[in-house]
Amino acid sequence: MTHPDTQPVRLGQDLPRVDALAKVTGQARYAAEHPAADLLYGVVVNSAIARGTITAIDDSRARAVPGVVDVITHQNRPKMRSARLFYKDMVAPGGRPYRPLHDAQVHYSGQPVALVLAESFEAARYAARLVQVQYASTPHRTDLLADLGRAKKPLTFKAGFSPPPSDKGKPEQVFEAAEFRVDCESHSGVEHHNPMELFASTVLWGEDGHLTIYDKTQGSQNSRWYVSRVFGLSKDRVTVRNPYVGGAFGSGLRPQYQLPLAVMGALKHQRSVRVVMTRQQMFTFGHRPETWQRVKLSASADGALTSIWHEAVAETSRMEDYVEVVVNWSGQLYQCPNVHLGYRLVELDHATPMDMRAPGAAHGVHALEVALDELSYVLGMDPLQLRLKNYASSNPEDGKPYSTKTLKRCYEVAAARFGWDRRPPQPRQMREGRELIGWGMATGTWDAMQMFARAEAVLGRDGRLRVRSAASDIGTGTYTVMAMIAAERMGLPLELVDFQLGDSNYPVAPIEGGSSHVATVGSAVDGACEKLQKRLLHLARRQPGSGFSKARMADVLFQDGALVLKSEPSVRLPYAELLQALPEGELSTRYLLVPNTLRQRKYVRATHGAVFCEVRVDETLGIVRVTRVVSAIDAGRILNPRTARGQVIGGIVWGISQALHEETFCDHTIGRFINHDLAEYHVAANADIHEIQVDFVEAHDDIVSRIGAKGVGEIGLVGVAAAISNAIYHATGKRLRDTPMTPDKVMA
């Protein structure tokens, strides 16, 4: 029997990850695992105040520890550029980016104030505890809810952010006159990313002064851009690699402070340096911002929405205006003639927040979907029927059609699988033992994005295909899906395709984020392989007696490592035979994917999902168990159901965690996050996860990408927390709008 790996690949096949063996056997090396001779270990010292000035640093005890080589501070760091412009990475929000160890100013609690370098990690960590820093504190503000009155409209924006549109109709007047209406406030606490892999940078010092950096990042070229600009280095002197990333969820979109600190050490001592954050230090940079929201909805007696009013206030730092699309979804999901959307920021003495899986939508859609569920009870209408009543077949904001939208089919598939038609309409109707049972549902949505990227494809006479792009794989299956795209296009088994990523010297690729990598890099890979096909056919036409002299692309198949004439399958020409005639023995092409914005902007490009869940609530103890989740996803063409399903399941697990567990608490007296470890910052564990079912409702979307695919990384999360909140109400009759919905809130 032929091994499955030697069979032709077809997109849509359920295939295991090509990088699985390397990961489970330890062959995959992460940022902190790359060996280096003469390596120095760095440990960061963090500030103990939230705002103020460093007045003195005494590092004498630290320097006395055997093996300690240096203690780097703002007073003795190597030369760095001063202008803040050079510290802006490719996805920086507007404002003034933080400059590590630049001066004596302290902007937030946990800010790095020193780096201890030693011959061993143990010596460096011990010595870091001996560095004594004195401060002159100034009053700080870290409480969003206490400072809602200071909220302001963002002054600056970032690429990809769309401010809320102007009011449509007369939402305030219509709401006040409505008979059926709800007015809901909600609060979402701070969440920290906490991927399994700690942030780390290993900087290898070359004899010629070249820096080869293994960095935990979602974009190797973004890290190279940042390092070269901050330190005034030629781009050719810096190579950044990230072949394996142990989760990131948005925390790796921007370079974290361990990267410039490690480079400081390498430049100052002309030695290789490794800096790894501790788990506690993973709470000392960006996070999902704390957010307050108010949603007001009104409807006519038949359930048609007459007004939507959605305001959000979120935190940002005093340095940068971090912005998210929080409220815009409320103007896009449902038909409504009167809409007001507002978004404001409060500057706090925290690190600048940053994107976390489904940024903005995770909070904004939650508030809308909980309010919509509340309205369904005011109307005496089934929550699903209310959503169908207000279903938007085109974008309510501007009337543009969707590139594809199969949300209505998602509702049907998920509701049927869940058994929604058996749901009793009133709360507190289902019980088993001491647990009340409730059923809830919600809608999810996310953008379907495409950026620009380049890919290189090289076919060798040995029959192997090598494809390269400076893409990243943060655990999403990029290695696998890109190899599948190339294998199908070239008619090769997966074992003969090697997709290479994670190197800043490879062809340009965007930072992996926003569920855009498959549509972007995947299209570039497909384009590079199509160019390879054309060049192969060109060679075949020139070969005497090949039978392809008059063949066009439409006349040829590329399968089993050969060109095959469709009209006469016996006429075939192996790639290896064609390449033998080339002096270099290989054929190479490059393809630049530039989105067709003129065509794309005529459409709304989005993914959608329908989430149904069952909860069991012990009112006495306040314990909520999510015992069943059914999710149907509209994400275009599914290239590999196994990796796509894994992404959606991961999003659902995080949605459960967001709904019931995750929140970072700040002691506002000292301005510091206090549950800054995995003992006190609670996440969903195995015992919290039960039955999860995922269905895909496919519709090839050729507007979003040439391969018909959209991304699935974010959409699995959006709507999950809202469905859980709605199910808790159905079980108990108690409405919980804030996240997380912890036992104390259930029992209150």
C-alpha positions, 0 to 999 in steps of 0.5 A, a space after each residue: 500500500 502506498 504511504 498516505 504522504 505520497 498521495 496527491 494533495 487536495 485542498 480540503 483534505 483533513 491532514 496532520 500538521 507537517 511540523 508535528 513530529 518536530 514539536 513532539 520530539 523536541 527537534 523544534 527549537 524556540 527562541 530561548 533554545 538556540 545554542 550559542 558559544 560564549 553566551 551571556 544570560 540577561 535578567 530584567 529588573 522591573 520598576 516597583 512604582 507606577 509613575 515617577 522618576 528613578 533617583 538612584 540605582 545601587 548595583 554594587 551588590 549585584 555586581 559582586 555576585 560571581 559570574 555577573 558581567 554587567 548591570 545595564 541601566 539608562 545611565 550606561 546603556 549603549 548608544 541608541 537613537 533618541 527620536 521616538 519615531 525610530 521606536 515605532 514598529 510596523 503596527 504601533 498605534 499613534 502617539 509616543 512609543 515607549 523607549 526601553 532604558 532610555 531615561 529615568 522616567 517610569 511610565 508604569 509599574 513593571 517597566 524594565 529599569 535594568 538588565 543584569 548580564 551574567 555567565 549563567 541564568 542562575 547568577 543573573 536572576 539572583 543578582 537581579 534581586 540585589 539591584 536597589 532602585 530608588 524612586 521619586 513617585 508621582 500620583 498615578 491613575 489606574 482605575 478606568 471606572 473611576 475615571 470614565 469622566 476623563 474619557 476622550 476621543 482618540 487623537 491618533 489612530 493606527 492602520 486598519 482602525 476605522 473610527 465609528 461612523 456618524 449617526 444614522 437617523 435619530 437613535 436617541 429620540 427613537 429609543 426614548 419613544 420606544 415601547 420595547 427597549 433595553 438599556 445595558 451596561 457592561 464591564 470587561 476586565 483586563 486580560 493578559 495573553 499568557 502563551 505557553 512560550 515565554 517571551 525570549 530573544 537569543 542574540 547571536 554575535 557574529 565575528 563581523 558584528 552581524 546579529 542573528 536574533 531568534 525572537 519570539 515574535 509574530 513578524 520577523 521583519 517587524 522585529 528586524 525593522 525595530 532593531 535596525 532603526 532603534 540602534 541605527 544599524 543597517 538592515 543587512 547587519 540584522 537577521 531575525 528568525 522565528 521558525 517556531 512560536 509557542 503561541 502569541 495571540 497578538 502579544 507578539 505583534 509588537 516587539 517586546 522589551 526583552 528584544 532591545 535589552 538583549 541587543 543592548 547587551 550584545 552590542 555593548 559586550 560583543 557577545 551573544 546574549 539571551 534574555 527570557 522573561 519570567 512568567 511574572 514578567 509576562 504581565 509587564 507589557 500589553 494586555 487586552 484593555 479594560 472596557 466599559 460599554 453601554 448598549 441601548 436597543 429598541 424594537 417594534 412589537 414584531 422584533 424589528 430593531 428601531 434603534 441601536 445605541 452603543 458607546 464604549 470607553 476603553 483604557 490606553 496608556 499615557 504614551 500611545 492611543 491604543 485603539 480597537 474596533 469595539 462598537 462598529 460591529 453593532 452597525 454592521 451585524 443587523 438592519 436598523 434605521 437609527 444607529 449611534 456608535 461612540 468610542 472613547 479612551 481614558 489614559 491610565 498609567 499602564 503599559 500600552 494595551 495591545 491586540 489580543 485574539 479578536 481585539 475589539 470584537 471580543 468585547 464589542 460583540 459580547 455587549 451587543 449580543 447580550 443586550 439583544 438576548 435581553 431584548 428578546 425576553 422583553 419582546 417574548 421572542 425566541 433569541 434566534 428568531 430575533 436575529 433572523 428578523 433583523 438579518 443583514 443581507 448587505 452592509 447596513 452602513 453603506 449598502 455594500 454586498 458581502 463578498 460571501 455570507 452564509 451566516 443564515 445557514 450557520 444558524 440553521 446548521 448549529 441550531 439543528 445540531 444543538 437541538 434549539 427547537 426543544 428549548 423552553 422559552 422561559 428561564 429556570 425551566 430545566 434542572 438536574 439535581 442541584 444544577 439549573 440548565 440553560 441554553 444560550 446563543 450568540 452571533 460572531 463576526 470578524 473581518 476577512 482581511 488580505 494584505 500584501 506578501 511575496 513568496 518564492 518557489 524553487 523546484 529542483 531536479 530531485 523533484 522537491 519543491 521549496 517555497 519560502 516566505 517570511 511568514 510566521 506560524 504561531 501554532 495555527 498550522 501555517 507550515 501545513 496549509 502553505 505546503 498543501 497549497 503548493 503541493 496541490 498546485 504542483 501535483 506533488 505529494 506533501 512529503 516533496 514540499 518544504 515550506 520555509 518561514 520565520 526568517 527576515 531574509 525571506 520574501 516579504 510577508 505581513 505580521 501574522 495577525 488578524 486572521 489574514 495569513 492564509 488569505 495573504 501568504 497562501 495566495 502568494 504561494 499559489 501565485 508563485 507556483 502558478 508562475 512555476 507551472 507557466 515556466 515549466 510549460 514554456 520549457 516543455 514547448 521548447 523540447 523537441 518531440 515532447 508533444 507540448 509544442 502547441 499546448 496552452 495552460 488550459 490544455 495541461 495538468 500538473 500531476 504526479 510530478 509531471 506535465 500531462 496533456 489533458 487530451 492525451 494523458 499518455 503524453 507526460 513529461 516529468 519535471 525532473 526531465 525538464 530541469 536536467 536541461 537547465 545548467 543550475 538544475 532548478 527552476 525559481 520564481 517569485 510572486 508578489 501578492 498585491 490585494 485588488 483593492 479596487 475590486 475588494 472595496 466594493 464588498 464587505 469582507 467578513 467571517 461569521 459564526 453562530 454559537 449555541 451553548 449549554 450551561 449548568 449552574 449550581 446557584 449555591 456555590 456559584 459554579 457554572 459549567 459549560 457542558 456543550 458548545 456547538 459552533 457553525 463557522 462561515 470562513 470561506 473555503 476550508 483548506 484543512 479541516 483539521 487545522 481549521 477545526 483546531 483553531 475554532 476549538 481553541 477560540 471556543 476554549 478561550 471564550 469559555 475562559 474569557 466568560 468564566 475565569 480570566 481577569 487581571 486585578 490592579 491594586 490601584 493604591 500601588 498601580 500594579 497588577 497583583 495576580 501576575 502568575 498562573 496560580 492566581 490568574 485563572 484560565 480554563 483547564 481541562 476540567 472546564 472543557 466538555 463537548 465541543 462541536 464545530 461545523 463549517 459552512 463553506 462558500 469559496 470567497 474569490 474576493 477575499 483571496 485567489 484561493 477562496 479562503 478566509 481566516 479562522 483564527 479569531 472568529 471561533 472566539 467571538 460570541 462564545 462569552 455572550 452565548 454563555 452569559 445568555 445561557 446563564 440567564 436562561 438557567 437562572 433568570 439572573 442577567 450577568 453582563 460583565 466578564 468574567 462571570 465568576 461564582 461571586 457574581 452568580 451568587 450575588 
